[in-house]
Each structure stands twice: as C-alpha cells, then as structure tokens.
C-alpha cells in the first residue's frame, strides 16, 4: 500500500479591532487570554517570567471534543505596544509559526492587531472529501473567523470593565 504524503500549507491571517480604551488597559486584558478566549482550557507557565522575553507557556485549547496543547514562547515584547511569540502545537506538531500582537493608540482608543503566520502539516486523510486546496482555504478562513471572534470578545470585556 502506497503511503500518502502529509498535507502541508501555510496560514497568514490578521485581525484588527478598535477598542475604546487606552493601550495600557487593553494590554492588561491581552495578558489574560483565558478571560476572553473561550477555547482556552488552561495555561501553564513552563519557563520565564510573566510578560517577559523567554516566557514559555503551554496553552491547552479546546478543538471540538479534543484538547490541543500549544507552546508559546515570547521572543520580543514591549508592554502595551507589541509582543511576538513563537507557536508550536505540542503533540501533533501540526502547526509551527508566530503570533504577533500590536497595539496602536488612536485618539482615546486603541487599535489591536493580531497576526498569525504558521506552517501546518496534517495527515493526507484529514481533508475528507475536500481537495487539499479547499481544506487549506477552509482552515485559513476558520482561523481568521476565530481570531475575529476572540477580538470581539476582548473588545466587549475591556469596554465593559472601564
């Protein structure tokens, strides 16, 4: 039986949202993602100090009926302005990439940008009845929707707690 090659593709998504609060206030909530991201089941610090370069977190996220562990390591940070983290799914190694958050003051509010760039590897059987191109497009679109939804929850939470 011939072994099928894994499905590999890249995702690059960006989500932006305006929040009616100063960047330092928004940053305090960004630092607590479990409060605004309902898929997060738990966060464990593996190394480093909170909010500092070298901080390494294991983030457990719900994906349907499964928990997926993702390792995030802070590569660069300027509080209330931007943070870059590497990302790697732990067990499956299905995704490796980077997450960037940047905050820009805009009058009395803040523009929040979240960007994810990742290389994804899935078993060839993961596509089901879809072509690999359709599967990759759907994965990218679903990731963008999730990021947009997470940011809408972040906005609501920050603005309700001013």
C-alpha positions in Angstrom: 0.0 0.0 0.0 1.4 3.4 -1.0 1.8 5.9 1.8 0.2 9.3 1.1 2.3 12.3 1.8 1.1 14.7 4.5 -0.8 17.8 3.6 1.3 20.9 4.1 0.2 24.5 3.8 0.8 28.0 5.3 -1.7 30.2 7.1 -1.2 34.0 7.3 -4.1 35.8 9.0 -4.6 39.2 10.5 -7.4 40.6 12.7 -7.8 44.2 13.7 -10.3 45.8 16.0 -10.7 49.3 17.6 -11.2 49.2 21.4 -12.4 52.4 23.3 -9.7 52.2 25.9 -6.1 53.2 26.3 -3.4 50.7 25.2 -2.2 50.0 28.7 -5.7 49.0 29.7 -6.1 46.7 26.7 -2.7 45.2 27.3 -3.7 44.1 30.8 -6.5 42.0 29.2 -4.4 40.7 26.4 -2.1 39.3 29.1 -5.1 37.3 30.4 -6.3 35.5 27.3 -8.3 32.8 29.2 -10.7 35.6 30.2 -11.7 36.4 26.6 -10.8 33.3 24.6 -13.4 30.6 25.5 -11.4 27.8 23.8 -8.6 28.1 26.3 -9.0 25.3 28.9 -5.8 26.1 30.8 -2.4 27.9 30.7 0.8 26.6 32.4 4.0 28.6 32.6 6.9 26.3 31.7 9.7 28.9 31.9 10.5 32.6 32.3 8.7 35.5 33.9 5.2 36.7 33.1 5.2 39.1 30.2 9.0 38.9 29.6 11.2 37.6 26.8 11.7 33.9 27.3 8.3 33.3 28.9 7.2 29.9 27.7 3.6 28.8 28.1 1.7 25.6 27.4 -1.8 26.7 26.3 -4.5 24.0 26.3 -7.2 24.8 23.8 -10.5 23.0 23.0 -10.8 21.9 19.4 -14.1 20.1 19.2 -14.0 17.3 21.7 -10.2 17.3 22.0 -7.7 19.4 23.9 -4.7 20.6 21.9 -1.5 21.8 23.6 0.3 24.7 22.0 3.6 26.0 23.2 4.0 29.8 23.0 7.4 31.4 23.7 7.8 35.2 23.9 10.6 36.3 21.6 10.1 40.1 21.9 7.9 42.3 24.0 7.2 46.0 24.6 4.4 46.1 27.1 1.2 48.0 25.9 2.7 48.1 22.3 3.6 44.7 20.9 4.6 41.1 21.6 6.0 38.4 19.3 5.7 34.7 20.3 6.7 31.5 18.6 3.9 28.9 18.3 4.1 25.1 18.0 1.5 22.5 18.7 3.0 20.1 21.1 2.0 16.5 20.4 1.0 16.6 16.8 3.4 19.2 15.5 0.6 20.2 13.2 1.5 23.9 13.3 4.6 25.9 13.7 4.8 29.7 13.4 4.5 33.0 15.1 1.8 35.2 16.8 2.2 38.9 16.9 0.0 41.3 18.8 0.4 45.1 18.4 -1.4 47.9 19.9 -1.6 51.4 18.5 -3.1 54.4 20.3 -5.9 56.0 18.2 -7.3 59.1 19.9 -8.9 57.9 23.2 -8.9 54.3 22.0 -6.5 51.6 20.7 -6.3 49.6 17.5 -5.4 46.0 18.3 -3.9 43.8 15.6 -3.4 40.1 16.0 -1.5 38.2 13.3 -0.8 34.5 13.0 1.7 33.1 10.5 2.1 29.3 10.6 3.2 26.3 8.6 0.6 23.5 9.0 1.1 19.8 8.5 -1.8 17.3 8.5 -2.3 13.7 7.5 -3.4 13.4 4.0 -6.6 11.8 5.3 -7.6 15.0 7.1 -9.1 16.6 4.0 -12.1 14.2 3.9 -14.0 14.8 0.7 -12.3 18.1 0.1 -9.3 18.8 -2.1 -6.2 19.9 -0.2 -6.6 23.4 -1.6 -10.2 23.6 -0.3 -9.1 22.2 3.1 -6.3 24.8 3.4 -8.6 27.6 2.4 -11.2 26.5 5.0 -8.5 26.2 7.7 -7.3 29.7 7.0 -10.9 31.1 6.9 -11.8 29.3 10.2 -8.6 30.6 11.8 -9.4 34.2 10.7 -13.0 33.9 12.0 -11.8 32.6 15.3 -9.3 35.4 15.7 -12.0 38.0 14.8 -14.4 36.4 17.3 -11.8 36.4 20.0 -11.0 40.0 19.4 -14.8 40.9 19.5 -14.9 39.2 23.0 -11.8 41.1 24.1 -13.3 44.4 23.0 -16.6 43.7 24.8 -14.7 42.7 28.0 -12.4 45.7 28.0 -15.1 48.2 27.3 -17.5 46.7 29.9 -14.8 46.9 32.6 -13.7 50.6 32.1 
